């Protein structure tokens, strides 16, 4: 069986994690890099690519290469939809960074194209691969916590002025699609809906209190009513004093799960224990790496087996729906299912 030949579109920070994940997988190698800044594409090709790795400035030119099996989309948010659709239509398997898209219309079009394609489509929501997250899901599904009553989450990170001004797309509605919710808190929102199920309605508010040079929110609060009867409460900001550990608590009739960063403390009746992630060498920011490797490796396994990746378009649209509902809400309830405008 031949090695999967891969390409990365967008050679920014998170692309390094994808490049390392590709190179750590014995069944894949990097054959092409794409970035609008030619020097950056060449640098990635030289550093991470195998012999013969080509650097491109136009992803559509790369898609013409029949040798490319898998495309990794690590580009700005607003480019996810066209790049994924073009890659699928070119006969490539595609895995894209979150969010799946910045609008429902885009996400629905991506899902429709992927269903017509015989290629695999996956979206990075890597926190589902954390050991603590997996243990929490298992206990909830087995009913060990009893009826789930609710959840609360705190996402308190810090983003500097330089973070936003280093590019022309961050902090804008038309290119990033939002602020702290769609960029940072979406992972925690995804875990909350993964645990608690389908959403009935959302009521929330967003504010820009500390970053006057951006268009989007840096503070958000939301109340999420799930169809099961459980309620979720979310607070998110990216102007905390520092990048604090994300906290997610799941409360049931029989017990509670406290997830903090990559650790889960489980309390059920008189029993209490902690699940922690095994230490592994990673690259990039502390919240990148470990679970990225696991999801990308799983995606490659699915490509080889012909099984559709479990975090595909429809699954990745769920946290996006909640984010967009909070944006629409601004103090009023937004009823589900959400409709594209």
Short mmCIF file of the C-alpha atoms (twelve columns), coordinates in Angstrom:
data_MODEL
# 
_entry.id   MODEL 
# 
loop_
_atom_site.group_PDB 
_atom_site.id 
_atom_site.type_symbol 
_atom_site.label_atom_id 
_atom_site.label_alt_id 
_atom_site.label_comp_id 
_atom_site.label_asym_id 
_atom_site.label_seq_id 
_atom_site.Cartn_x 
_atom_site.Cartn_y 
_atom_site.Cartn_z 
_atom_site.pdbx_PDB_model_num 
ATOM 1   C CA . UNK A 1   0.000   0.000  0.000   1 
ATOM 2   C CA . UNK A 2   1.507   3.333  -1.068  1 
ATOM 3   C CA . UNK A 3   2.170   6.218  1.276   1 
ATOM 4   C CA . UNK A 4   -0.486  8.914  1.244   1 
ATOM 5   C CA . UNK A 5   0.860   11.968 -0.535  1 
ATOM 6   C CA . UNK A 6   -0.286  15.136 1.184   1 
ATOM 7   C CA . UNK A 7   -0.406  18.893 0.689   1 
ATOM 8   C CA . UNK A 8   -0.787  21.743 3.166   1 
ATOM 9   C CA . UNK A 9   -2.610  24.933 2.156   1 
ATOM 10  C CA . UNK A 10  -1.654  27.821 4.414   1 
ATOM 11  C CA . UNK A 11  1.779   27.745 6.032   1 
ATOM 12  C CA . UNK A 12  1.061   29.655 9.236   1 
ATOM 13  C CA . UNK A 13  1.390   28.593 12.859  1 
ATOM 14  C CA . UNK A 14  -1.013  25.656 13.078  1 
ATOM 15  C CA . UNK A 15  0.362   24.205 9.829   1 
ATOM 16  C CA . UNK A 16  3.483   23.218 11.757  1 
ATOM 17  C CA . UNK A 17  1.420   20.812 13.832  1 
ATOM 18  C CA . UNK A 18  -0.068  19.301 10.669  1 
ATOM 19  C CA . UNK A 19  3.399   19.003 9.105   1 
ATOM 20  C CA . UNK A 20  4.777   17.196 12.151  1 
ATOM 21  C CA . UNK A 21  1.717   14.935 12.284  1 
ATOM 22  C CA . UNK A 22  2.220   14.043 8.621   1 
ATOM 23  C CA . UNK A 23  5.900   13.285 9.102   1 
ATOM 24  C CA . UNK A 24  5.269   11.244 12.249  1 
ATOM 25  C CA . UNK A 25  2.847   9.029  10.306  1 
ATOM 26  C CA . UNK A 26  4.693   6.270  8.492   1 
ATOM 27  C CA . UNK A 27  1.859   6.007  5.956   1 
ATOM 28  C CA . UNK A 28  2.078   9.609  4.708   1 
ATOM 29  C CA . UNK A 29  4.502   12.228 3.475   1 
ATOM 30  C CA . UNK A 30  4.315   15.892 2.521   1 
ATOM 31  C CA . UNK A 31  4.482   16.414 -1.243  1 
ATOM 32  C CA . UNK A 32  3.300   20.034 -1.602  1 
ATOM 33  C CA . UNK A 33  2.977   23.278 0.352   1 
ATOM 34  C CA . UNK A 34  0.863   26.291 -0.583  1 
ATOM 35  C CA . UNK A 35  0.957   29.861 0.684   1 
ATOM 36  C CA . UNK A 36  0.344   33.243 -0.936  1 
ATOM 37  C CA . UNK A 37  3.766   34.230 0.439   1 
ATOM 38  C CA . UNK A 38  6.087   32.210 -1.770  1 
ATOM 39  C CA . UNK A 39  9.025   32.278 0.638   1 
ATOM 40  C CA . UNK A 40  6.877   30.811 3.394   1 
ATOM 41  C CA . UNK A 41  5.673   27.984 1.151   1 
ATOM 42  C CA . UNK A 42  9.270   27.238 0.119   1 
ATOM 43  C CA . UNK A 43  10.461  27.288 3.713   1 
ATOM 44  C CA . UNK A 44  7.807   24.761 4.747   1 
ATOM 45  C CA . UNK A 45  8.592   22.566 1.752   1 
ATOM 46  C CA . UNK A 46  12.291  22.539 2.606   1 
ATOM 47  C CA . UNK A 47  11.812  22.009 6.328   1 
ATOM 48  C CA . UNK A 48  8.973   19.472 6.376   1 
ATOM 49  C CA . UNK A 49  8.641   18.053 2.878   1 
ATOM 50  C CA . UNK A 50  10.209  14.946 1.462   1 
ATOM 51  C CA . UNK A 51  12.508  15.091 -1.535  1 
ATOM 52  C CA . UNK A 52  10.627  16.602 -4.457  1 
ATOM 53  C CA . UNK A 53  8.159   18.549 -2.284  1 
ATOM 54  C CA . UNK A 54  6.849   21.452 -4.362  1 
ATOM 55  C CA . UNK A 55  5.959   24.947 -3.153  1 
ATOM 56  C CA . UNK A 56  2.996   26.795 -4.675  1 
ATOM 57  C CA . UNK A 57  1.372   30.209 -4.293  1 
ATOM 58  C CA . UNK A 58  -1.880  29.095 -5.972  1 
ATOM 59  C CA . UNK A 59  -3.701  26.155 -4.401  1 
ATOM 60  C CA . UNK A 60  -5.632  25.502 -7.600  1 
ATOM 61  C CA . UNK A 61  -2.357  24.750 -9.385  1 
ATOM 62  C CA . UNK A 62  -1.469  22.259 -6.658  1 
ATOM 63  C CA . UNK A 63  -4.847  20.541 -7.045  1 
ATOM 64  C CA . UNK A 64  -3.955  19.682 -10.635 1 
ATOM 65  C CA . UNK A 65  -1.277  17.281 -9.369  1 
ATOM 66  C CA . UNK A 66  -2.788  13.774 -9.638  1 
ATOM 67  C CA . UNK A 67  -0.302  12.427 -7.088  1 
ATOM 68  C CA . UNK A 68  -1.794  14.409 -4.199  1 
ATOM 69  C CA . UNK A 69  -4.107  12.199 -2.117  1 
ATOM 70  C CA . UNK A 70  -4.890  14.363 0.922   1 
ATOM 71  C CA . UNK A 71  -5.151  18.133 1.359   1 
ATOM 72  C CA . UNK A 72  -4.782  19.832 4.753   1 
ATOM 73  C CA . UNK A 73  -6.505  23.244 4.823   1 
ATOM 74  C CA . UNK A 74  -4.783  25.501 7.365   1 
ATOM 75  C CA . UNK A 75  -5.765  28.801 5.758   1 
ATOM 76  C CA . UNK A 76  -7.761  31.727 7.228   1 
ATOM 77  C CA . UNK A 77  -11.355 30.945 8.172   1 
ATOM 78  C CA . UNK A 78  -13.052 32.615 5.195   1 
ATOM 79  C CA . UNK A 79  -11.061 30.448 2.781   1 
ATOM 80  C CA . UNK A 80  -12.045 27.104 4.311   1 
ATOM 81  C CA . UNK A 81  -15.226 26.718 2.237   1 
ATOM 82  C CA . UNK A 82  -13.829 27.428 -1.253  1 
ATOM 83  C CA . UNK A 83  -10.625 25.487 -0.609  1 
ATOM 84  C CA . UNK A 84  -12.426 22.431 0.771   1 
ATOM 85  C CA . UNK A 85  -14.993 22.442 -2.043  1 
ATOM 86  C CA . UNK A 86  -12.356 22.860 -4.754  1 
ATOM 87  C CA . UNK A 87  -10.215 20.111 -3.217  1 
ATOM 88  C CA . UNK A 88  -13.119 17.656 -2.992  1 
ATOM 89  C CA . UNK A 89  -14.137 18.442 -6.561  1 
ATOM 90  C CA . UNK A 90  -10.540 17.773 -7.609  1 
ATOM 91  C CA . UNK A 91  -10.812 14.276 -6.142  1 
ATOM 92  C CA . UNK A 92  -8.756  14.884 -3.002  1 
ATOM 93  C CA . UNK A 93  -9.450  13.787 0.555   1 
ATOM 94  C CA . UNK A 94  -9.627  16.889 2.755   1 
ATOM 95  C CA . UNK A 95  -9.078  17.702 6.402   1 
ATOM 96  C CA . UNK A 96  -9.556  21.325 7.429   1 
ATOM 97  C CA . UNK A 97  -8.887  23.309 10.548  1 
ATOM 98  C CA . UNK A 98  -11.843 24.591 12.542  1 
ATOM 99  C CA . UNK A 99  -14.222 26.270 12.108  1 
ATOM 100 C CA . UNK A 100 -15.728 24.349 9.227   1 
ATOM 101 C CA . UNK A 101 -16.834 27.710 7.791   1 
ATOM 102 C CA . UNK A 102 -17.942 31.186 8.870   1 
ATOM 103 C CA . UNK A 103 -21.572 30.927 7.728   1 
ATOM 104 C CA . UNK A 104 -24.317 28.309 7.600   1 
ATOM 105 C CA . UNK A 105 -24.595 28.722 3.839   1 
ATOM 106 C CA . UNK A 106 -20.914 27.869 3.402   1 
ATOM 107 C CA . UNK A 107 -21.102 24.902 5.762   1 
ATOM 108 C CA . UNK A 108 -24.190 23.486 4.068   1 
ATOM 109 C CA . UNK A 109 -22.564 23.777 0.648   1 
ATOM 110 C CA . UNK A 110 -19.457 21.988 1.918   1 
ATOM 111 C CA . UNK A 111 -21.592 19.185 3.355   1 
ATOM 112 C CA . UNK A 112 -23.532 18.836 0.093   1 
ATOM 113 C CA . UNK A 113 -20.339 18.612 -1.975  1 
ATOM 114 C CA . UNK A 114 -18.770 16.091 0.405   1 
ATOM 115 C CA . UNK A 115 -21.863 13.857 0.228   1 
ATOM 116 C CA . UNK A 116 -21.670 13.782 -3.560  1 
ATOM 117 C CA . UNK A 117 -17.958 13.014 -3.433  1 
ATOM 118 C CA . UNK A 118 -16.424 9.623  -2.774  1 
ATOM 119 C CA . UNK A 119 -13.610 11.367 -0.893  1 
ATOM 120 C CA . UNK A 120 -13.183 11.707 2.864   1 
ATOM 121 C CA . UNK A 121 -13.836 15.047 4.550   1 
ATOM 122 C CA . UNK A 122 -12.810 15.806 8.123   1 
ATOM 123 C CA . UNK A 123 -12.730 18.876 10.349  1 
ATOM 124 C CA . UNK A 124 -10.241 19.359 13.163  1 
ATOM 125 C CA . UNK A 125 -12.041 19.379 16.510  1 
ATOM 126 C CA . UNK A 126 -9.144  17.789 18.283  1 
ATOM 127 C CA . UNK A 127 -10.307 18.225 21.869  1 
ATOM 128 C CA . UNK A 128 -12.593 15.226 21.390  1 
ATOM 129 C CA . UNK A 129 -9.401  13.159 21.255  1 
ATOM 130 C CA . UNK A 130 -8.121  14.258 24.664  1 
ATOM 131 C CA . UNK A 131 -7.998  11.373 27.109  1 
ATOM 132 C CA . UNK A 132 -10.065 13.364 29.618  1 
ATOM 133 C CA . UNK A 133 -12.699 14.195 26.999  1 
ATOM 134 C CA . UNK A 134 -13.002 10.565 25.933  1 
ATOM 135 C CA . UNK A 135 -13.422 9.374  29.528  1 
ATOM 136 C CA . UNK A 136 -16.110 11.993 30.164  1 
ATOM 137 C CA . UNK A 137 -18.037 10.999 27.042  1 
ATOM 138 C CA . UNK A 138 -17.844 7.314  27.981  1 
ATOM 139 C CA . UNK A 139 -19.196 7.906  31.484  1 
ATOM 140 C CA . UNK A 140 -22.029 10.124 30.238  1 
ATOM 141 C CA . UNK A 141 -23.058 7.671  27.509  1 
ATOM 142 C CA . UNK A 142 -22.982 4.763  29.975  1 
ATOM 143 C CA . UNK A 143 -25.293 6.681  32.314  1 
ATOM 144 C CA . UNK A 144 -22.794 6.701  35.172  1 
ATOM 145 C CA . UNK A 145 -23.658 10.329 35.975  1 
ATOM 146 C CA . UNK A 146 -27.385 9.670  35.760  1 
ATOM 147 C CA . UNK A 147 -29.556 12.292 34.103  1 
ATOM 148 C CA . UNK A 148 -27.389 15.211 32.988  1 
ATOM 149 C CA . UNK A 149 -28.629 18.401 34.621  1 
ATOM 150 C CA . UNK A 150 -26.309 20.955 33.102  1 
ATOM 151 C CA . UNK A 151 -22.850 22.214 32.289  1 
ATOM 152 C CA . UNK A 152 -20.816 25.347 32.682  1 
ATOM 153 C CA . UNK A 153 -17.704 26.435 30.836  1 
ATOM 154 C CA . UNK A 154 -15.082 29.147 31.258  1 
ATOM 155 C CA . UNK A 155 -12.766 30.033 28.386  1 
ATOM 156 C CA . UNK A 156 -10.376 32.748 29.571  1 
ATOM 157 C CA . UNK A 157 -7.477  33.376 27.216  1 
ATOM 158 C CA . UNK A 158 -5.355  36.370 26.276  1 
ATOM 159 C CA . UNK A 159 -4.762  37.811 22.818  1 
ATOM 160 C CA . UNK A 160 -2.522  40.819 22.274  1 
ATOM 161 C CA . UNK A 161 -2.895  43.733 19.896  1 
ATOM 162 C CA . UNK A 162 -0.042  42.269 17.849  1 
ATOM 163 C CA . UNK A 163 -1.920  38.979 17.475  1 
ATOM 164 C CA . UNK A 164 -4.710  40.766 15.629  1 
ATOM 165 C CA . UNK A 165 -2.669  43.273 13.661  1 
ATOM 166 C CA . UNK A 166 -0.141  40.783 12.260  1 
ATOM 167 C CA . UNK A 167 -2.635  39.791 9.553   1 
ATOM 168 C CA . UNK A 168 -5.447  41.419 7.591   1 
ATOM 169 C CA . UNK A 169 -8.097  38.818 8.420   1 
ATOM 170 C CA . UNK A 170 -8.070  38.336 12.187  1 
ATOM 171 C CA . UNK A 171 -10.601 40.380 14.092  1 
ATOM 172 C CA . UNK A 172 -12.906 40.893 11.100  1 
ATOM 173 C CA . UNK A 173 -16.451 39.644 10.570  1 
ATOM 174 C CA . UNK A 174 -16.073 38.930 6.862   1 
ATOM 175 C CA . UNK A 175 -12.815 36.967 7.114   1 
ATOM 176 C CA . UNK A 176 -12.489 35.522 10.610  1 
ATOM 177 C CA . UNK A 177 -16.235 35.239 11.086  1 
ATOM 178 C CA . UNK A 178 -16.134 36.422 14.685  1 
ATOM 179 C CA . UNK A 179 -13.848 36.667 17.668  1 
ATOM 180 C CA . UNK A 180 -13.347 34.660 20.827  1 
ATOM 181 C CA . UNK A 181 -16.363 32.422 20.170  1 
ATOM 182 C CA . UNK A 182 -15.512 31.180 16.680  1 
ATOM 183 C CA . UNK A 183 -11.758 31.145 17.193  1 
ATOM 184 C CA . UNK A 184 -11.091 30.015 20.758  1 
ATOM 185 C CA . UNK A 185 -14.309 28.962 22.536  1 
ATOM 186 C CA . UNK A 186 -15.641 26.822 19.679  1 
ATOM 187 C CA . UNK A 187 -13.645 23.834 20.971  1 
ATOM 188 C CA . UNK A 188 -15.298 24.019 24.392  1 
ATOM 189 C CA . UNK A 189 -18.711 24.625 22.834  1 
ATOM 190 C CA . UNK A 190 -18.117 21.516 20.734  1 
ATOM 191 C CA . UNK A 191 -17.398 19.399 23.802  1 
ATOM 192 C CA . UNK A 192 -20.463 20.771 25.580  1 
ATOM 193 C CA . UNK A 193 -22.816 19.828 22.729  1 
ATOM 194 C CA . UNK A 194 -21.009 16.485 22.235  1 
ATOM 195 C CA . UNK A 195 -21.816 15.636 25.851  1 
ATOM 196 C CA . UNK A 196 -25.286 17.174 26.202  1 
ATOM 197 C CA . UNK A 197 -26.754 16.561 22.747  1 
ATOM 198 C CA . UNK A 198 -29.048 18.534 20.483  1 
ATOM 199 C CA . UNK A 199 -29.798 22.179 21.225  1 
ATOM 200 C CA . UNK A 200 -33.294 23.633 21.698  1 
ATOM 201 C CA . UNK A 201 -32.485 27.332 21.985  1 
ATOM 202 C CA . UNK A 202 -29.680 29.755 22.717  1 
ATOM 203 C CA . UNK A 203 -29.649 33.134 24.405  1 
ATOM 204 C CA . UNK A 204 -26.435 35.120 24.547  1 
ATOM 205 C CA . UNK A 205 -24.588 38.386 24.283  1 
ATOM 206 C CA . UNK A 206 -21.288 39.530 22.813  1 
ATOM 207 C CA . UNK A 207 -19.162 42.587 23.474  1 
ATOM 208 C CA . UNK A 208 -15.917 44.236 22.411  1 
ATOM 209 C CA . UNK A 209 -14.541 45.702 25.606  1 
ATOM 210 C CA . UNK A 210 -10.769 45.582 25.313  1 
ATOM 211 C CA . UNK A 211 -9.735  45.426 21.615  1 
ATOM 212 C CA . UNK A 212 -11.012 48.658 19.971  1 
ATOM 213 C CA . UNK A 213 -8.929  47.991 16.836  1 
ATOM 214 C CA . UNK A 214 -10.974 44.894 15.867  1 
ATOM 215 C CA . UNK A 215 -14.589 44.522 14.715  1 
ATOM 216 C CA . UNK A 216 -15.477 41.336 16.568  1 
ATOM 217 C CA . UNK A 217 -16.209 40.275 20.143  1 
ATOM 218 C CA . UNK A 218 -13.622 39.693 22.835  1 
ATOM 219 C CA . UNK A 219 -16.184 38.808 25.529  1 
ATOM 220 C CA . UNK A 220 -19.225 36.546 25.248  1 
ATOM 221 C CA . UNK A 221 -21.798 34.959 27.531  1 
ATOM 222 C CA . UNK A 222 -24.429 32.395 26.606  1 
ATOM 223 C CA . UNK A 223 -27.197 30.239 28.012  1 
ATOM 224 C CA . UNK A 224 -27.708 27.066 25.977  1 
ATOM 225 C CA . UNK A 225 -30.892 25.039 26.444  1 
ATOM 226 C CA . UNK A 226 -30.521 21.431 25.317  1 
ATOM 227 C CA . UNK A 227 -33.429 19.262 24.199  1 
ATOM 228 C CA . UNK A 228 -32.658 16.828 27.012  1 
ATOM 229 C CA . UNK A 229 -33.630 19.515 29.513  1 
ATOM 230 C CA . UNK A 230 -30.045 20.229 30.536  1 
ATOM 231 C CA . UNK A 231 -28.730 23.770 30.416  1 
ATOM 232 C CA . UNK A 232 -25.259 25.019 29.621  1 
ATOM 233 C CA . UNK A 233 -23.689 28.292 30.720  1 
ATOM 234 C CA . UNK A 234 -20.676 29.718 28.881  1 
ATOM 235 C CA . UNK A 235 -18.351 32.624 29.576  1 
ATOM 236 C CA . UNK A 236 -15.559 33.361 27.119  1 
ATOM 237 C CA . UNK A 237 -12.993 36.110 26.736  1 
ATOM 238 C CA . UNK A 238 -9.610  36.516 25.092  1 
ATOM 239 C CA . UNK A 239 -8.609  39.480 27.215  1 
ATOM 240 C CA . UNK A 240 -7.892  37.688 30.471  1 
ATOM 241 C CA . UNK A 241 -4.682  38.436 32.354  1 
ATOM 242 C CA . UNK A 242 -3.099  35.333 30.817  1 
ATOM 243 C CA . UNK A 243 -4.018  32.118 28.982  1 
ATOM 244 C CA . UNK A 244 -5.784  30.334 31.825  1 
ATOM 245 C CA . UNK A 245 -6.778  26.676 31.703  1 
ATOM 246 C CA . UNK A 246 -10.176 26.086 30.125  1 
ATOM 247 C CA . UNK A 247 -12.733 24.768 32.609  1 
ATOM 248 C CA . UNK A 248 -15.739 22.622 31.694  1 
ATOM 249 C CA . UNK A 249 -17.997 21.071 34.327  1 
ATOM 250 C CA . UNK A 250 -20.694 18.490 33.600  1 
ATOM 251 C CA . UNK A 251 -23.244 17.930 36.369  1 
ATOM 252 C CA . UNK A 252 -25.507 14.885 36.628  1 
ATOM 253 C CA . UNK A 253 -27.894 13.476 39.222  1 
ATOM 254 C CA . UNK A 254 -25.291 10.927 40.339  1 
ATOM 255 C CA . UNK A 255 -22.021 12.755 39.835  1 
ATOM 256 C CA . UNK A 256 -19.899 15.496 38.341  1 
ATOM 257 C CA . UNK A 257 -17.028 15.714 35.889  1 
ATOM 258 C CA . UNK A 258 -14.584 18.613 36.176  1 
ATOM 259 C CA . UNK A 259 -12.436 19.045 33.064  1 
ATOM 260 C CA . UNK A 260 -9.553  21.484 33.317  1 
ATOM 261 C CA . UNK A 261 -7.132  21.739 30.383  1 
ATOM 262 C CA . UNK A 262 -6.207  18.086 29.669  1 
ATOM 263 C CA . UNK A 263 -7.262  16.656 33.027  1 
ATOM 264 C CA . UNK A 264 -10.620 15.347 34.255  1 
ATOM 265 C CA . UNK A 265 -11.651 14.839 37.870  1 
ATOM 266 C CA . UNK A 266 -14.593 12.483 38.180  1 
ATOM 267 C CA . UNK A 267 -16.784 12.354 41.279  1 
ATOM 268 C CA . UNK A 268 -19.529 9.713  41.307  1 
ATOM 269 C CA . UNK A 269 -21.048 8.911  44.671  1 
ATOM 270 C CA . UNK A 270 -18.189 8.165  47.073  1 
ATOM 271 C CA . UNK A 271 -15.785 7.453  44.219  1 
ATOM 272 C CA . UNK A 272 -13.355 10.089 42.996  1 
ATOM 273 C CA . UNK A 273 -10.487 9.782  40.523  1 
ATOM 274 C CA . UNK A 274 -8.518  11.827 38.003  1 
ATOM 275 C CA . UNK A 275 -7.731  11.136 34.351  1 
ATOM 276 C CA . UNK A 276 -4.731  12.914 32.830  1 
ATOM 277 C CA . UNK A 277 -3.233  12.985 29.358  1 
ATOM 278 C CA . UNK A 278 -0.114  10.900 28.864  1 
ATOM 279 C CA . UNK A 279 2.897   13.157 28.391  1 
ATOM 280 C CA . UNK A 280 3.998   13.341 24.767  1 
ATOM 281 C CA . UNK A 281 6.314   15.682 22.927  1 
ATOM 282 C CA . UNK A 282 4.401   18.254 20.904  1 
ATOM 283 C CA . UNK A 283 5.122   21.332 18.841  1 
ATOM 284 C CA . UNK A 284 3.614   24.790 18.870  1 
ATOM 285 C CA . UNK A 285 1.333   26.160 21.549  1 
ATOM 286 C CA . UNK A 286 0.630   24.044 24.594  1 
ATOM 287 C CA . UNK A 287 -2.972  23.412 23.519  1 
ATOM 288 C CA . UNK A 288 -1.892  22.134 20.108  1 
ATOM 289 C CA . UNK A 289 -0.173  18.903 19.260  1 
ATOM 290 C CA . UNK A 290 -1.211  15.812 21.164  1 
ATOM 291 C CA . UNK A 291 -4.816  15.493 20.055  1 
ATOM 292 C CA . UNK A 292 -4.086  16.982 16.627  1 
ATOM 293 C CA . UNK A 293 -1.742  14.052 16.024  1 
ATOM 294 C CA . UNK A 294 -4.407  11.582 17.100  1 
ATOM 295 C CA . UNK A 295 -7.178  13.030 14.942  1 
ATOM 296 C CA . UNK A 296 -4.990  13.365 11.849  1 
ATOM 297 C CA . UNK A 297 -3.770  9.790  12.297  1 
ATOM 298 C CA . UNK A 298 -7.369  8.597  12.653  1 
ATOM 299 C CA . UNK A 299 -8.338  10.534 9.524   1 
ATOM 300 C CA . UNK A 300 -5.579  8.794  7.548   1 
ATOM 301 C CA . UNK A 301 -6.811  5.420  8.814   1 
ATOM 302 C CA . UNK A 302 -10.294 6.304  7.563   1 
ATOM 303 C CA . UNK A 303 -8.938  7.362  4.172   1 
ATOM 304 C CA . UNK A 304 -7.233  4.001  3.809   1 
ATOM 305 C CA . UNK A 305 -10.218 1.965  5.001   1 
ATOM 306 C CA . UNK A 306 -12.792 3.936  3.014   1 
ATOM 307 C CA . UNK A 307 -14.751 4.774  6.167   1 
ATOM 308 C CA . UNK A 308 -16.048 8.342  6.446   1 
ATOM 309 C CA . UNK A 309 -14.338 10.293 9.222   1 
ATOM 310 C CA . UNK A 310 -16.662 10.702 12.206  1 
ATOM 311 C CA . UNK A 311 -15.986 14.436 12.569  1 
ATOM 312 C CA . UNK A 312 -17.138 15.396 9.096   1 
ATOM 313 C CA . UNK A 313 -19.190 18.310 7.856   1 
ATOM 314 C CA . UNK A 314 -22.437 17.635 9.700   1 
ATOM 315 C CA . UNK A 315 -20.693 16.982 12.998  1 
ATOM 316 C CA . UNK A 316 -18.478 20.072 12.675  1 
ATOM 317 C CA . UNK A 317 -21.494 22.231 11.849  1 
ATOM 318 C CA . UNK A 318 -22.995 21.611 15.310  1 
ATOM 319 C CA . UNK A 319 -20.644 23.888 17.293  1 
ATOM 320 C CA . UNK A 320 -20.750 26.440 14.466  1 
ATOM 321 C CA . UNK A 321 -24.553 26.533 14.778  1 
ATOM 322 C CA . UNK A 322 -24.237 27.413 18.451  1 
ATOM 323 C CA . UNK A 323 -21.634 30.108 17.808  1 
ATOM 324 C CA . UNK A 324 -23.748 31.704 15.082  1 
ATOM 325 C CA . UNK A 325 -26.847 31.483 17.272  1 
ATOM 326 C CA . UNK A 326 -25.074 33.439 20.010  1 
ATOM 327 C CA . UNK A 327 -24.136 36.068 17.430  1 
ATOM 328 C CA . UNK A 328 -27.755 36.273 16.276  1 
ATOM 329 C CA . UNK A 329 -29.162 36.309 19.782  1 
ATOM 330 C CA . UNK A 330 -27.787 39.411 21.502  1 
ATOM 331 C CA . UNK A 331 -30.189 38.981 24.391  1 
ATOM 332 C CA . UNK A 332 -33.054 37.186 22.650  1 
ATOM 333 C CA . UNK A 333 -33.675 33.461 22.307  1 
ATOM 334 C CA . UNK A 334 -32.676 31.888 18.999  1 
ATOM 335 C CA . UNK A 335 -34.776 28.797 18.280  1 
ATOM 336 C CA . UNK A 336 -33.247 25.678 16.707  1 
ATOM 337 C CA . UNK A 337 -32.911 24.349 14.080  1 
ATOM 338 C CA . UNK A 338 -30.981 27.351 12.809  1 
ATOM 339 C CA . UNK A 339 -31.792 28.462 9.257   1 
ATOM 340 C CA . UNK A 340 -29.357 29.837 6.713   1 
ATOM 341 C CA . UNK A 341 -30.080 33.397 5.685   1 
# 
